C-alpha cells in the first residue's frame, strides 16, 4: 500500500496562541495530486472554502473554452486542452489549499506519513500526546 504524506495545520486561538486543545481541530492536507480537484475544479474549491480560487478557476475554464472557440480547435483538441488545464489544477490544488490556510493564520504543526488519512491522524495525535 502507498504511503501518503500530510501537512498538519492548526488554527490559532483568538489570542494568537496554539493551545493543546486546538490540536484536536487539526486539518490534514495531503501532499501530491488531488483527484477531486482534477474532476470537480470549482466545486472542489468551494468545498474547501476557497472562494477566490473557485472564482478564478471558473474564469479560467470559461477563458479556455473561449480561446478554443476563437482558435477554431477541433473537439478533440479542445478536450485535450481542458484535460491539460485539469491536470494542472489537480497538481496544484493541495498547495493552493495549504497556502490559503496559512494566510488565514493556520500554522503548520507537523508533517506526517501514513497509509491512509486515519493512519496519519493516529500517528500525529500519538506523537502530540507523547510530547505532552
Phi and psi in radians as a Rosetta constraint file:
Dihedral C 1 N 2 CA 2 C 2 CIRCULARHARMONIC -1.330 0.35
Dihedral N 2 CA 2 C 2 N 3 CIRCULARHARMONIC 2.587 0.35
Dihedral C 2 N 3 CA 3 C 3 CIRCULARHARMONIC -1.733 0.35
Dihedral N 3 CA 3 C 3 N 4 CIRCULARHARMONIC 2.227 0.35
Dihedral C 3 N 4 CA 4 C 4 CIRCULARHARMONIC -1.801 0.35
Dihedral N 4 CA 4 C 4 N 5 CIRCULARHARMONIC 2.621 0.35
Dihedral C 4 N 5 CA 5 C 5 CIRCULARHARMONIC -1.960 0.35
Dihedral N 5 CA 5 C 5 N 6 CIRCULARHARMONIC 2.377 0.35
Dihedral C 5 N 6 CA 6 C 6 CIRCULARHARMONIC -2.216 0.35
Dihedral N 6 CA 6 C 6 N 7 CIRCULARHARMONIC 2.511 0.35
Dihedral C 6 N 7 CA 7 C 7 CIRCULARHARMONIC -1.671 0.35
Dihedral N 7 CA 7 C 7 N 8 CIRCULARHARMONIC 2.515 0.35
Dihedral C 7 N 8 CA 8 C 8 CIRCULARHARMONIC -1.906 0.35
Dihedral N 8 CA 8 C 8 N 9 CIRCULARHARMONIC 2.158 0.35
Dihedral C 8 N 9 CA 9 C 9 CIRCULARHARMONIC -2.053 0.35
Dihedral N 9 CA 9 C 9 N 10 CIRCULARHARMONIC 2.385 0.35
Dihedral C 9 N 10 CA 10 C 10 CIRCULARHARMONIC -2.242 0.35
Dihedral N 10 CA 10 C 10 N 11 CIRCULARHARMONIC 2.328 0.35
Dihedral C 10 N 11 CA 11 C 11 CIRCULARHARMONIC -1.386 0.35
Dihedral N 11 CA 11 C 11 N 12 CIRCULARHARMONIC 2.497 0.35
Dihedral C 11 N 12 CA 12 C 12 CIRCULARHARMONIC -1.329 0.35
Dihedral N 12 CA 12 C 12 N 13 CIRCULARHARMONIC 2.769 0.35
Dihedral C 12 N 13 CA 13 C 13 CIRCULARHARMONIC -1.281 0.35
Dihedral N 13 CA 13 C 13 N 14 CIRCULARHARMONIC 3.052 0.35
Dihedral C 13 N 14 CA 14 C 14 CIRCULARHARMONIC -1.017 0.35
Dihedral N 14 CA 14 C 14 N 15 CIRCULARHARMONIC -0.536 0.35
Dihedral C 14 N 15 CA 15 C 15 CIRCULARHARMONIC -1.523 0.35
Dihedral N 15 CA 15 C 15 N 16 CIRCULARHARMONIC 0.051 0.35
Dihedral C 15 N 16 CA 16 C 16 CIRCULARHARMONIC 1.564 0.35
Dihedral N 16 CA 16 C 16 N 17 CIRCULARHARMONIC -0.090 0.35
Dihedral C 16 N 17 CA 17 C 17 CIRCULARHARMONIC -1.418 0.35
Dihedral N 17 CA 17 C 17 N 18 CIRCULARHARMONIC 2.893 0.35
Dihedral C 17 N 18 CA 18 C 18 CIRCULARHARMONIC -2.099 0.35
Dihedral N 18 CA 18 C 18 N 19 CIRCULARHARMONIC 1.287 0.35
Dihedral C 18 N 19 CA 19 C 19 CIRCULARHARMONIC -1.168 0.35
Dihedral N 19 CA 19 C 19 N 20 CIRCULARHARMONIC 2.788 0.35
Dihedral C 19 N 20 CA 20 C 20 CIRCULARHARMONIC -1.035 0.35
Dihedral N 20 CA 20 C 20 N 21 CIRCULARHARMONIC -0.621 0.35
Dihedral C 20 N 21 CA 21 C 21 CIRCULARHARMONIC -1.173 0.35
Dihedral N 21 CA 21 C 21 N 22 CIRCULARHARMONIC -0.319 0.35
Dihedral C 21 N 22 CA 22 C 22 CIRCULARHARMONIC -1.295 0.35
Dihedral N 22 CA 22 C 22 N 23 CIRCULARHARMONIC -0.305 0.35
Dihedral C 22 N 23 CA 23 C 23 CIRCULARHARMONIC -1.044 0.35
Dihedral N 23 CA 23 C 23 N 24 CIRCULARHARMONIC -0.561 0.35
Dihedral C 23 N 24 CA 24 C 24 CIRCULARHARMONIC -1.133 0.35
Dihedral N 24 CA 24 C 24 N 25 CIRCULARHARMONIC -0.352 0.35
Dihedral C 24 N 25 CA 25 C 25 CIRCULARHARMONIC -1.709 0.35
Dihedral N 25 CA 25 C 25 N 26 CIRCULARHARMONIC 0.295 0.35
Dihedral C 25 N 26 CA 26 C 26 CIRCULARHARMONIC -1.049 0.35
Dihedral N 26 CA 26 C 26 N 27 CIRCULARHARMONIC 2.505 0.35
Dihedral C 26 N 27 CA 27 C 27 CIRCULARHARMONIC -1.950 0.35
Dihedral N 27 CA 27 C 27 N 28 CIRCULARHARMONIC 2.265 0.35
Dihedral C 27 N 28 CA 28 C 28 CIRCULARHARMONIC -1.814 0.35
Dihedral N 28 CA 28 C 28 N 29 CIRCULARHARMONIC 2.184 0.35
Dihedral C 28 N 29 CA 29 C 29 CIRCULARHARMONIC -2.050 0.35
Dihedral N 29 CA 29 C 29 N 30 CIRCULARHARMONIC 2.096 0.35
Dihedral C 29 N 30 CA 30 C 30 CIRCULARHARMONIC -1.283 0.35
Dihedral N 30 CA 30 C 30 N 31 CIRCULARHARMONIC 2.441 0.35
Dihedral C 30 N 31 CA 31 C 31 CIRCULARHARMONIC -1.344 0.35
Dihedral N 31 CA 31 C 31 N 32 CIRCULARHARMONIC 2.588 0.35
Dihedral C 31 N 32 CA 32 C 32 CIRCULARHARMONIC 1.799 0.35
Dihedral N 32 CA 32 C 32 N 33 CIRCULARHARMONIC -2.885 0.35
Dihedral C 32 N 33 CA 33 C 33 CIRCULARHARMONIC -1.202 0.35
Dihedral N 33 CA 33 C 33 N 34 CIRCULARHARMONIC 2.446 0.35
Dihedral C 33 N 34 CA 34 C 34 CIRCULARHARMONIC -1.923 0.35
Dihedral N 34 CA 34 C 34 N 35 CIRCULARHARMONIC 1.832 0.35
Dihedral C 34 N 35 CA 35 C 35 CIRCULARHARMONIC -1.113 0.35
Dihedral N 35 CA 35 C 35 N 36 CIRCULARHARMONIC -0.707 0.35
Dihedral C 35 N 36 CA 36 C 36 CIRCULARHARMONIC -1.043 0.35
Dihedral N 36 CA 36 C 36 N 37 CIRCULARHARMONIC -0.679 0.35
Dihedral C 36 N 37 CA 37 C 37 CIRCULARHARMONIC -1.188 0.35
Dihedral N 37 CA 37 C 37 N 38 CIRCULARHARMONIC -0.598 0.35
Dihedral C 37 N 38 CA 38 C 38 CIRCULARHARMONIC -1.091 0.35
Dihedral N 38 CA 38 C 38 N 39 CIRCULARHARMONIC -0.782 0.35
Dihedral C 38 N 39 CA 39 C 39 CIRCULARHARMONIC -1.486 0.35
Dihedral N 39 CA 39 C 39 N 40 CIRCULARHARMONIC -0.573 0.35
Dihedral C 39 N 40 CA 40 C 40 CIRCULARHARMONIC -2.237 0.35
Dihedral N 40 CA 40 C 40 N 41 CIRCULARHARMONIC 0.922 0.35
Dihedral C 40 N 41 CA 41 C 41 CIRCULARHARMONIC -0.702 0.35
Dihedral N 41 CA 41 C 41 N 42 CIRCULARHARMONIC -1.257 0.35
Dihedral C 41 N 42 CA 42 C 42 CIRCULARHARMONIC -1.144 0.35
Dihedral N 42 CA 42 C 42 N 43 CIRCULARHARMONIC -0.619 0.35
Dihedral C 42 N 43 CA 43 C 43 CIRCULARHARMONIC -1.129 0.35
Dihedral N 43 CA 43 C 43 N 44 CIRCULARHARMONIC -0.659 0.35
Dihedral C 43 N 44 CA 44 C 44 CIRCULARHARMONIC -1.039 0.35
Dihedral N 44 CA 44 C 44 N 45 CIRCULARHARMONIC -0.794 0.35
Dihedral C 44 N 45 CA 45 C 45 CIRCULARHARMONIC -1.130 0.35
Dihedral N 45 CA 45 C 45 N 46 CIRCULARHARMONIC -0.728 0.35
Dihedral C 45 N 46 CA 46 C 46 CIRCULARHARMONIC -1.112 0.35
Dihedral N 46 CA 46 C 46 N 47 CIRCULARHARMONIC -0.715 0.35
Dihedral C 46 N 47 CA 47 C 47 CIRCULARHARMONIC -1.022 0.35
Dihedral N 47 CA 47 C 47 N 48 CIRCULARHARMONIC -0.639 0.35
Dihedral C 47 N 48 CA 48 C 48 CIRCULARHARMONIC -1.628 0.35
Dihedral N 48 CA 48 C 48 N 49 CIRCULARHARMONIC 0.234 0.35
Dihedral C 48 N 49 CA 49 C 49 CIRCULARHARMONIC 1.049 0.35
Dihedral N 49 CA 49 C 49 N 50 CIRCULARHARMONIC 0.637 0.35
Dihedral C 49 N 50 CA 50 C 50 CIRCULARHARMONIC -1.763 0.35
Dihedral N 50 CA 50 C 50 N 51 CIRCULARHARMONIC 1.280 0.35
Dihedral C 50 N 51 CA 51 C 51 CIRCULARHARMONIC -1.057 0.35
Dihedral N 51 CA 51 C 51 N 52 CIRCULARHARMONIC -0.863 0.35
Dihedral C 51 N 52 CA 52 C 52 CIRCULARHARMONIC -1.154 0.35
Dihedral N 52 CA 52 C 52 N 53 CIRCULARHARMONIC -0.687 0.35
Dihedral C 52 N 53 CA 53 C 53 CIRCULARHARMONIC -1.091 0.35
Dihedral N 53 CA 53 C 53 N 54 CIRCULARHARMONIC -0.723 0.35
Dihedral C 53 N 54 CA 54 C 54 CIRCULARHARMONIC -1.065 0.35
Dihedral N 54 CA 54 C 54 N 55 CIRCULARHARMONIC -0.742 0.35
Dihedral C 54 N 55 CA 55 C 55 CIRCULARHARMONIC -1.106 0.35
Dihedral N 55 CA 55 C 55 N 56 CIRCULARHARMONIC -0.768 0.35
Dihedral C 55 N 56 CA 56 C 56 CIRCULARHARMONIC -1.125 0.35
Dihedral N 56 CA 56 C 56 N 57 CIRCULARHARMONIC -0.702 0.35
Dihedral C 56 N 57 CA 57 C 57 CIRCULARHARMONIC -1.121 0.35
Dihedral N 57 CA 57 C 57 N 58 CIRCULARHARMONIC -0.752 0.35
Dihedral C 57 N 58 CA 58 C 58 CIRCULARHARMONIC -1.084 0.35
Dihedral N 58 CA 58 C 58 N 59 CIRCULARHARMONIC -0.769 0.35
Dihedral C 58 N 59 CA 59 C 59 CIRCULARHARMONIC -1.107 0.35
Dihedral N 59 CA 59 C 59 N 60 CIRCULARHARMONIC -0.698 0.35
Dihedral C 59 N 60 CA 60 C 60 CIRCULARHARMONIC -1.132 0.35
Dihedral N 60 CA 60 C 60 N 61 CIRCULARHARMONIC -0.722 0.35
Dihedral C 60 N 61 CA 61 C 61 CIRCULARHARMONIC -1.150 0.35
Dihedral N 61 CA 61 C 61 N 62 CIRCULARHARMONIC -0.695 0.35
Dihedral C 61 N 62 CA 62 C 62 CIRCULARHARMONIC -1.140 0.35
Dihedral N 62 CA 62 C 62 N 63 CIRCULARHARMONIC -0.757 0.35
Dihedral C 62 N 63 CA 63 C 63 CIRCULARHARMONIC -1.084 0.35
Dihedral N 63 CA 63 C 63 N 64 CIRCULARHARMONIC -0.738 0.35
Dihedral C 63 N 64 CA 64 C 64 CIRCULARHARMONIC -1.071 0.35
Dihedral N 64 CA 64 C 64 N 65 CIRCULARHARMONIC -0.725 0.35
Dihedral C 64 N 65 CA 65 C 65 CIRCULARHARMONIC -1.108 0.35
Dihedral N 65 CA 65 C 65 N 66 CIRCULARHARMONIC -0.727 0.35
Dihedral C 65 N 66 CA 66 C 66 CIRCULARHARMONIC -1.166 0.35
Dihedral N 66 CA 66 C 66 N 67 CIRCULARHARMONIC -0.699 0.35
Dihedral C 66 N 67 CA 67 C 67 CIRCULARHARMONIC -1.121 0.35
Dihedral N 67 CA 67 C 67 N 68 CIRCULARHARMONIC -0.745 0.35
Dihedral C 67 N 68 CA 68 C 68 CIRCULARHARMONIC -1.045 0.35
Dihedral N 68 CA 68 C 68 N 69 CIRCULARHARMONIC -0.727 0.35
Dihedral C 68 N 69 CA 69 C 69 CIRCULARHARMONIC -1.132 0.35
Dihedral N 69 CA 69 C 69 N 70 CIRCULARHARMONIC -0.811 0.35
Dihedral C 69 N 70 CA 70 C 70 CIRCULARHARMONIC -1.102 0.35
Dihedral N 70 CA 70 C 70 N 71 CIRCULARHARMONIC -0.612 0.35
Dihedral C 70 N 71 CA 71 C 71 CIRCULARHARMONIC -1.472 0.35
Dihedral N 71 CA 71 C 71 N 72 CIRCULARHARMONIC -0.120 0.35
Dihedral C 71 N 72 CA 72 C 72 CIRCULARHARMONIC 1.182 0.35
Dihedral N 72 CA 72 C 72 N 73 CIRCULARHARMONIC 0.645 0.35
Dihedral C 72 N 73 CA 73 C 73 CIRCULARHARMONIC -1.177 0.35
Dihedral N 73 CA 73 C 73 N 74 CIRCULARHARMONIC 2.538 0.35
Dihedral C 73 N 74 CA 74 C 74 CIRCULARHARMONIC -1.193 0.35
Dihedral N 74 CA 74 C 74 N 75 CIRCULARHARMONIC 2.911 0.35
Dihedral C 74 N 75 CA 75 C 75 CIRCULARHARMONIC -1.053 0.35
Dihedral N 75 CA 75 C 75 N 76 CIRCULARHARMONIC -0.666 0.35
Dihedral C 75 N 76 CA 76 C 76 CIRCULARHARMONIC -1.173 0.35
Dihedral N 76 CA 76 C 76 N 77 CIRCULARHARMONIC -0.746 0.35
Dihedral C 76 N 77 CA 77 C 77 CIRCULARHARMONIC -1.165 0.35
Dihedral N 77 CA 77 C 77 N 78 CIRCULARHARMONIC -0.695 0.35
Dihedral C 77 N 78 CA 78 C 78 CIRCULARHARMONIC -1.133 0.35
Dihedral N 78 CA 78 C 78 N 79 CIRCULARHARMONIC -0.711 0.35
Dihedral C 78 N 79 CA 79 C 79 CIRCULARHARMONIC -1.101 0.35
Dihedral N 79 CA 79 C 79 N 80 CIRCULARHARMONIC -0.741 0.35
Dihedral C 79 N 80 CA 80 C 80 CIRCULARHARMONIC -1.092 0.35
Dihedral N 80 CA 80 C 80 N 81 CIRCULARHARMONIC -0.725 0.35
Dihedral C 80 N 81 CA 81 C 81 CIRCULARHARMONIC -1.080 0.35
Dihedral N 81 CA 81 C 81 N 82 CIRCULARHARMONIC -0.745 0.35
Dihedral C 81 N 82 CA 82 C 82 CIRCULARHARMONIC -1.111 0.35
Dihedral N 82 CA 82 C 82 N 83 CIRCULARHARMONIC -0.655 0.35
Dihedral C 82 N 83 CA 83 C 83 CIRCULARHARMONIC -1.168 0.35
Dihedral N 83 CA 83 C 83 N 84 CIRCULARHARMONIC -0.710 0.35
Dihedral C 83 N 84 CA 84 C 84 CIRCULARHARMONIC -1.089 0.35
Dihedral N 84 CA 84 C 84 N 85 CIRCULARHARMONIC -0.754 0.35
Dihedral C 84 N 85 CA 85 C 85 CIRCULARHARMONIC -1.115 0.35
Dihedral N 85 CA 85 C 85 N 86 CIRCULARHARMONIC -0.764 0.35
Dihedral C 85 N 86 CA 86 C 86 CIRCULARHARMONIC -1.109 0.35
Dihedral N 86 CA 86 C 86 N 87 CIRCULARHARMONIC -0.648 0.35
Dihedral C 86 N 87 CA 87 C 87 CIRCULARHARMONIC -1.096 0.35
Dihedral N 87 CA 87 C 87 N 88 CIRCULARHARMONIC -0.748 0.35
Dihedral C 87 N 88 CA 88 C 88 CIRCULARHARMONIC -1.076 0.35
Dihedral N 88 CA 88 C 88 N 89 CIRCULARHARMONIC -0.784 0.35
Dihedral C 88 N 89 CA 89 C 89 CIRCULARHARMONIC -1.087 0.35
Dihedral N 89 CA 89 C 89 N 90 CIRCULARHARMONIC -0.794 0.35
Dihedral C 89 N 90 CA 90 C 90 CIRCULARHARMONIC -1.073 0.35
Dihedral N 90 CA 90 C 90 N 91 CIRCULARHARMONIC -0.632 0.35
Dihedral C 90 N 91 CA 91 C 91 CIRCULARHARMONIC -1.269 0.35
Dihedral N 91 CA 91 C 91 N 92 CIRCULARHARMONIC -0.538 0.35
Dihedral C 91 N 92 CA 92 C 92 CIRCULARHARMONIC -1.767 0.35
Dihedral N 92 CA 92 C 92 N 93 CIRCULARHARMONIC -0.222 0.35
Dihedral C 92 N 93 CA 93 C 93 CIRCULARHARMONIC -0.989 0.35
Dihedral N 93 CA 93 C 93 N 94 CIRCULARHARMONIC -0.847 0.35
Dihedral C 93 N 94 CA 94 C 94 CIRCULARHARMONIC -1.145 0.35
Dihedral N 94 CA 94 C 94 N 95 CIRCULARHARMONIC -0.557 0.35
Dihedral C 94 N 95 CA 95 C 95 CIRCULARHARMONIC -1.181 0.35
Dihedral N 95 CA 95 C 95 N 96 CIRCULARHARMONIC -0.685 0.35
Dihedral C 95 N 96 CA 96 C 96 CIRCULARHARMONIC -1.090 0.35
Dihedral N 96 CA 96 C 96 N 97 CIRCULARHARMONIC -0.733 0.35
Dihedral C 96 N 97 CA 97 C 97 CIRCULARHARMONIC -1.107 0.35
Dihedral N 97 CA 97 C 97 N 98 CIRCULARHARMONIC -0.795 0.35
Dihedral C 97 N 98 CA 98 C 98 CIRCULARHARMONIC -1.053 0.35
Dihedral N 98 CA 98 C 98 N 99 CIRCULARHARMONIC -0.808 0.35
Dihedral C 98 N 99 CA 99 C 99 CIRCULARHARMONIC -1.135 0.35
Dihedral N 99 CA 99 C 99 N 100 CIRCULARHARMONIC -0.655 0.35
Dihedral C 99 N 100 CA 100 C 100 CIRCULARHARMONIC -1.125 0.35
Dihedral N 100 CA 100 C 100 N 101 CIRCULARHARMONIC -0.680 0.35
Dihedral C 100 N 101 CA 101 C 101 CIRCULARHARMONIC -1.149 0.35
Dihedral N 101 CA 101 C 101 N 102 CIRCULARHARMONIC -0.693 0.35
Dihedral C 101 N 102 CA 102 C 102 CIRCULARHARMONIC -1.114 0.35
Dihedral N 102 CA 102 C 102 N 103 CIRCULARHARMONIC -0.722 0.35
Dihedral C 102 N 103 CA 103 C 103 CIRCULARHARMONIC -1.094 0.35
Dihedral N 103 CA 103 C 103 N 104 CIRCULARHARMONIC -0.535 0.35
Dihedral C 103 N 104 CA 104 C 104 CIRCULARHARMONIC -1.404 0.35
Dihedral N 104 CA 104 C 104 N 105 CIRCULARHARMONIC -0.016 0.35
Dihedral C 104 N 105 CA 105 C 105 CIRCULARHARMONIC 1.795 0.35
Dihedral N 105 CA 105 C 105 N 106 CIRCULARHARMONIC -0.034 0.35
Dihedral C 105 N 106 CA 106 C 106 CIRCULARHARMONIC -1.153 0.35
Dihedral N 106 CA 106 C 106 N 107 CIRCULARHARMONIC 2.577 0.35
Dihedral C 106 N 107 CA 107 C 107 CIRCULARHARMONIC -2.007 0.35
Dihedral N 107 CA 107 C 107 N 108 CIRCULARHARMONIC 2.431 0.35
Dihedral C 107 N 108 CA 108 C 108 CIRCULARHARMONIC -1.318 0.35
Dihedral N 108 CA 108 C 108 N 109 CIRCULARHARMONIC 2.033 0.35
Dihedral C 108 N 109 CA 109 C 109 CIRCULARHARMONIC -1.779 0.35
Dihedral N 109 CA 109 C 109 N 110 CIRCULARHARMONIC -0.115 0.35
Dihedral C 109 N 110 CA 110 C 110 CIRCULARHARMONIC 3.034 0.35
Dihedral N 110 CA 110 C 110 N 111 CIRCULARHARMONIC 2.964 0.35
Dihedral C 110 N 111 CA 111 C 111 CIRCULARHARMONIC -2.230 0.35
Dihedral N 111 CA 111 C 111 N 112 CIRCULARHARMONIC 2.288 0.35
Dihedral C 111 N 112 CA 112 C 112 CIRCULARHARMONIC -2.419 0.35
Dihedral N 112 CA 112 C 112 N 113 CIRCULARHARMONIC 2.585 0.35
Dihedral C 112 N 113 CA 113 C 113 CIRCULARHARMONIC -1.999 0.35
Dihedral N 113 CA 113 C 113 N 114 CIRCULARHARMONIC 2.635 0.35
Dihedral C 113 N 114 CA 114 C 114 CIRCULARHARMONIC -2.931 0.35
Dihedral N 114 CA 114 C 114 N 115 CIRCULARHARMONIC 2.809 0.35
Dihedral C 114 N 115 CA 115 C 115 CIRCULARHARMONIC -1.287 0.35
Dihedral N 115 CA 115 C 115 N 116 CIRCULARHARMONIC -0.309 0.35
Dihedral C 115 N 116 CA 116 C 116 CIRCULARHARMONIC -2.655 0.35
Dihedral N 116 CA 116 C 116 N 117 CIRCULARHARMONIC 3.002 0.35
Dihedral C 116 N 117 CA 117 C 117 CIRCULARHARMONIC -1.070 0.35
Dihedral N 117 CA 117 C 117 N 118 CIRCULARHARMONIC -0.737 0.35
Dihedral C 117 N 118 CA 118 C 118 CIRCULARHARMONIC -1.085 0.35
Dihedral N 118 CA 118 C 118 N 119 CIRCULARHARMONIC -0.713 0.35
Dihedral C 118 N 119 CA 119 C 119 CIRCULARHARMONIC -1.118 0.35
Dihedral N 119 CA 119 C 119 N 120 CIRCULARHARMONIC -0.756 0.35
Dihedral C 119 N 120 CA 120 C 120 CIRCULARHARMONIC -1.115 0.35
Dihedral N 120 CA 120 C 120 N 121 CIRCULARHARMONIC -0.736 0.35
Dihedral C 120 N 121 CA 121 C 121 CIRCULARHARMONIC -1.070 0.35
Dihedral N 121 CA 121 C 121 N 122 CIRCULARHARMONIC -0.799 0.35
Dihedral C 121 N 122 CA 122 C 122 CIRCULARHARMONIC -1.034 0.35
Dihedral N 122 CA 122 C 122 N 123 CIRCULARHARMONIC -0.797 0.35
Dihedral C 122 N 123 CA 123 C 123 CIRCULARHARMONIC -1.086 0.35
Dihedral N 123 CA 123 C 123 N 124 CIRCULARHARMONIC -0.753 0.35
Dihedral C 123 N 124 CA 124 C 124 CIRCULARHARMONIC -1.141 0.35
Dihedral N 124 CA 124 C 124 N 125 CIRCULARHARMONIC -0.869 0.35
Dihedral C 124 N 125 CA 125 C 125 CIRCULARHARMONIC -1.182 0.35
Dihedral N 125 CA 125 C 125 N 126 CIRCULARHARMONIC -0.535 0.35
Dihedral C 125 N 126 CA 126 C 126 CIRCULARHARMONIC -1.132 0.35
Dihedral N 126 CA 126 C 126 N 127 CIRCULARHARMONIC -0.706 0.35
Dihedral C 126 N 127 CA 127 C 127 CIRCULARHARMONIC -1.231 0.35
Dihedral N 127 CA 127 C 127 N 128 CIRCULARHARMONIC -0.622 0.35
Dihedral C 127 N 128 CA 128 C 128 CIRCULARHARMONIC -1.182 0.35
Dihedral N 128 CA 128 C 128 N 129 CIRCULARHARMONIC -0.754 0.35
Dihedral C 128 N 129 CA 129 C 129 CIRCULARHARMONIC -1.110 0.35
Dihedral N 129 CA 129 C 129 N 130 CIRCULARHARMONIC -0.645 0.35
Dihedral C 129 N 130 CA 130 C 130 CIRCULARHARMONIC -1.203 0.35
Dihedral N 130 CA 130 C 130 N 131 CIRCULARHARMONIC -0.460 0.35
Dihedral C 130 N 131 CA 131 C 131 CIRCULARHARMONIC -1.441 0.35
Dihedral N 131 CA 131 C 131 N 132 CIRCULARHARMONIC -0.299 0.35
